[in-house]
Amino acid sequence: MNEAMDALEARVHRQLNRMRDLADQMAAVRVRETSPDGAVTAVVDGNGALVDLELSGAITKLSPAEFERILVSTAASAARRAFAERGALVTSFNEEVAEYA
């Protein structure tokens, strides 16, 4: 019985450590996306929140509506990629956990 408890405890510790790793990896997700014209660069975190925004001199040639469209589409593209990255992390985690089940 002691051997079984030791094995269970080791498994739980592995899973806990893997969960901590997953949390760290998800918190570290950052995606940078630049608009095709180079006017806007958006950086988002794994939650899709804008964490950095860079504007080049090319924005002076844009109308307000064009600027808005490019800004929103660039940030949205970065967010989609960030969500995909998080999804891949979760999928990998789930596959690992299923192996130990």
N, C-alpha and C positions, 0 to 999 in steps of 0.2 A: 504494500500500500504506500509506503514511503516513496518508492520509485515512481509510482503513478502521480503522486502529489508533486514531486520534483519536476516531472515532465510537464504537468499542467502549469505549474508556476513558471517554468521556462517559456512555455508557449504564450502565456499571458504577458510576460515581460517583453517578448519579441513583438507581439501585437501592439502593446502600448508604445514601445519605441518606434514602431513603424507608423503609428498614428501621429506621434509627435513629429516624425520626419515629414509626413504628409502635410501637417499643419504648417510647418516651416516652409515647405516647398510652395504651398498655396499662397502663403504670405509674401513670398519672394517673386511671384509672377509680376512681370512688367513687360508690356508690349509697346513698342514704338512704331508708329505708322506715319509716313509722310505722304502728302497728297501728290498726285502725278506731276503737278506743276512746281512742286517744291515750296509752295507758299506756306503750308501749314504742316507742322509735325506735332502729333499728339502722343503722349505717353499715358497709358492707363495701367491700373493695378489689376489684380485678379478679380476684383469685384466690378470692373469696368469703370471705376472712378478715375477721372482725369487727375493725374498727379504732376504733369508737366505739359507745357504748351509753348512751342516755338513758332514764331512768325517771321518769315523772310520778307525782304523788300518787295517781293512779288505781290504782296497783298495790296500794294498801292495801285496796282493795275486792275483790281477787282472792284466790281460794284458791291454795295452792301449785301445784296441778295446772293451774289456769287460767293462772297466771302462766307456768309452764313452757311450756304449749301456745302462748300468745301470743308469748312470747319466741322460741321455736324457729320458729314459722311466720313471724314478722316478719323474722327474720334469713334464713330460707330464701328468702323472697320477694325480699329485697334481693339475695341471692346469685344467684338466677335472673336478675334484671334485669342484674346485673353481668356474668354470663356471656354474656347476649344482647348486651350492649354490646361486649364483647370480640370476640364472634363477628362482629358487624357491622364492626368495625375490620379483622379478618382478611379478611373477604369483600371489603371495599373494596380492601385491599392486593392481594389475589390478582387482582382484576379489573384493577387498574392494571398489575401486573406482566405479566399476559397481553397487555395492549395493546402492551408493548414487546418481547415475545418474537418 
